Amino acid sequence: MSGIASFEGTTIICVRSAPGSDKKCVAMAGDGQVTLGSQIVKANARKVRRLYNRSVLAGFAGSTADAMTLLERFESRLEECKGDLMKSAVALVKEWRLDKALRRLEAVMLVADLKEVLMLSGSGDIIEPDGEIASIGSGGGYALAAARALREGTDWSPSRIAKRAIEITSDICIYTDNVVTLEVLGDE
């Protein structure tokens, strides 16, 4: 995506129920690898979290400390906005762009609830991706391609597609491992 920076060290994928499906479901998966320079320093980091009474999913890519700061800020915005994803995203991105300290943070977030999926960046982007699949991070393009192919070629659930997309990406992207964190909202 133009305007969304790609950071080495992670892959996050979000898959929603297929159009026309009787069930409402959104699944988000991320790998567990944390890289410092050319060294893997952690293999089981949790880069996908449940927020706001477990009704919102958030995944992050970029500098770990920066991403954790943004995750905490986003969670605060969710509380202030009573779980409204778009209002929370707008409040976070506004703060991210205007605050001198936050402006230097290098991270991208993918957030979702049962109604929408949004990509957030420090350059002020709030992007609602086309379709039911979105990804961020260094392996995001690989995961997106894998998930789209699985969506078209199988009748798999969103969670199975998301998990397998991360596993496929881990075979291609050196900054992505196959330790998968998976969170699911709704019914599969």
Phi and psi in degrees as a GROMACS rama.xvg file:
@    title "Ramachandran Plot"
@    xaxis  label "Phi"
@    yaxis  label "Psi"
@TYPE xy
-67.0269  134.727  SER-2
90.9973  -17.3186  GLY-3
-98.5165  118.707  ILE-4
-73.1924  148.454  ALA-5
-107.837  130.745  SER-6
-116.263  140.629  PHE-7
-70.7881  143.369  GLU-8
117.437  0.854575  GLY-9
-166.101  164.715  THR-10
-142.297  129.023  THR-11
-125.86  134.7  ILE-12
-131.584  141.656  ILE-13
-126.197  129.291  CYS-14
-128.039  127.037  VAL-15
-103.173  164.202  ARG-16
-54.85  148.078  SER-17
-65.4775  149.391  ALA-18
-56.6833  138.458  PRO-19
83.0986  -1.50464  GLY-20
-68.8901  144.651  SER-21
-71.0878  -23.381  ASP-22
-104.206  143.122  LYS-23
-100.389  119.768  LYS-24
-151.562  143.523  CYS-25
-137.312  133.035  VAL-26
-123.768  138.244  ALA-27
-128.046  132.854  MET-28
-130.977  149.75  ALA-29
-145.612  154.622  GLY-30
-81.0471  176.252  ASP-31
-112.401  5.31366  GLY-32
-81.976  132.943  GLN-33
-117.654  124.829  VAL-34
-113.78  134.974  THR-35
-120.668  106.035  LEU-36
65.2126  -122.407  GLY-37
-102.767  13.2652  SER-38
-114.269  135.918  GLN-39
-82.8465  119.291  ILE-40
-104.835  -14.0152  VAL-41
-156.855  140.02  LYS-42
-113.639  -5.58724  ALA-43
-132.49  39.4417  ASN-44
-70.2622  147.595  ALA-45
-100.097  101.497  ARG-46
-100.383  2.32378  LYS-47
-122.795  129.667  VAL-48
-133.806  157.863  ARG-49
-99.2442  135.716  ARG-50
-127.756  173.048  LEU-51
41.9476  79.8022  TYR-52
55.0144  32.4225  ASN-53
64.8489  21.7203  ARG-54
-105.011  -1.92352  SER-55
-130.364  138.412  VAL-56
-105.716  142.684  LEU-57
-139.544  133.064  ALA-58
-128.839  149.737  GLY-59
-136.605  151.523  PHE-60
-133.112  147.798  ALA-61
123.573  -160.587  GLY-62
-59.0152  128.443  SER-63
-59.5717  -47.4453  THR-64
-62.9505  -42.1561  ALA-65
-63.9046  -44.035  ASP-66
-63.3323  -39.7633  ALA-67
-65.6092  -38.5861  MET-68
-60.6599  -46.8928  THR-69
-66.3105  -37.9689  LEU-70
-61.0568  -44.3611  LEU-71
-62.5193  -42.9435  GLU-72
-64.6964  -41.1355  ARG-73
-64.9926  -40.3773  PHE-74
-61.1826  -39.779  GLU-75
-62.7216  -42.0208  SER-76
-65.0753  -37.8324  ARG-77
-60.5827  -41.6665  LEU-78
-63.3102  -46.0662  GLU-79
-62.4696  -36.4538  GLU-80
-97.2479  14.0676  CYS-81
52.9118  40.6923  LYS-82
84.7636  0.811536  GLY-83
-70.2486  111.05  ASP-84
-62.2398  -48.5647  LEU-85
-65.898  -46.443  MET-86
-60.9336  -39.6938  LYS-87
-65.2874  -41.5202  SER-88
-64.1249  -44.6956  ALA-89
-61.2141  -44.3792  VAL-90
-62.4709  -42.908  ALA-91
-65.4049  -48.739  LEU-92
-63.9892  -38.0841  VAL-93
-60.6033  -48.3599  LYS-94
-62.9909  -41.4969  GLU-95
-59.0101  -41.6852  TRP-96
-77.3569  -33.0571  ARG-97
-89.7563  -29.5769  LEU-98
-78.8676  125.6  ASP-99
-61.5935  -37.7621  LYS-100
-72.7795  -44.3952  ALA-101
-65.8897  -32.7229  LEU-102
-57.2964  -26.8967  ARG-103
-84.1205  -7.37158  ARG-104
-69.8447  135.892  LEU-105
-110.9  93.5658  GLU-106
-160.254  161.111  ALA-107
-133.17  144.568  VAL-108
-124.169  146.409  MET-109
-118.669  122.169  LEU-110
-126.559  148.142  VAL-111
-154.004  149.335  ALA-112
-131.164  -168.004  ASP-113
-70.2945  -14.9796  LEU-114
-98.7483  -35.2855  LYS-115
-150.913  161.76  GLU-116
-125.845  134.756  VAL-117
-133.106  143.392  LEU-118
-105.705  133.145  MET-119
-122.68  136.475  LEU-120
-135.176  161.577  SER-121
-69.9514  -14.615  GLY-122
-82.4412  6.00873  SER-123
96.7014  6.59621  GLY-124
-77.903  134.169  ASP-125
-127.326  108.484  ILE-126
-116.525  127.229  ILE-127
-97.7184  103.655  GLU-128
-63.6438  152.056  PRO-129
-71.055  146.968  ASP-130
78.6923  -166.153  GLY-131
-108.05  8.38129  GLU-132
-130.936  134.402  ILE-133
-142.286  153.202  ALA-134
-149.89  158.009  SER-135
-141.208  167.277  ILE-136
98.9157  177.392  GLY-137
-63.4513  -31.5851  SER-138
-99.8869  11.8184  GLY-139
-58.4048  -40.9948  GLY-140
-64.5703  -41.468  GLY-141
-64.461  -46.1777  TYR-142
-63.7499  -40.0608  ALA-143
-61.8956  -46.6236  LEU-144
-62.4608  -43.9545  ALA-145
-63.2504  -45.2726  ALA-146
-64.8886  -40.1901  ALA-147
-63.8173  -42.591  ARG-148
-64.0638  -42.2676  ALA-149
-65.5166  -37.7411  LEU-150
-62.5528  -43.8439  ARG-151
-74.8014  -31.3977  GLU-152
-101.51  -2.34055  GLY-153
-139.154  174.635  THR-154
-112.184  28.8358  ASP-155
-66.862  155.392  TRP-156
-72.821  160.54  SER-157
-55.3016  -39.4177  PRO-158
-67.8675  -39.8436  SER-159
-66.9759  -39.9394  ARG-160
-63.3666  -47.4168  ILE-161
-61.0285  -46.0092  ALA-162
-63.1767  -46.6933  LYS-163
-66.5795  -35.0138  ARG-164
-61.7465  -40.347  ALA-165
-65.9872  -42.7131  ILE-166
-61.4024  -43.4051  GLU-167
-62.981  -43.7763  ILE-168
-60.7407  -37.1782  THR-169
-64.2437  -20.7425  SER-170
-81.2452  -11.9335  ASP-171
-115.071  -45.0304  ILE-172
-94.2467  123.544  CYS-173
-70.5518  -14.3591  ILE-174
-96.9351  9.93875  TYR-175
-127.391  131.187  THR-176
-109.578  178.314  ASP-177
-100.113  21.3691  ASN-178
-89.7446  103.735  VAL-179
-102.282  129.236  VAL-180
-100.484  127.609  THR-181
-128.86  129.903  LEU-182
-126.629  142.354  GLU-183
-133.119  135.735  VAL-184
-113.049  141.292  LEU-185
88.7945  -167.091  GLY-186
-105.093  134.893  ASP-187
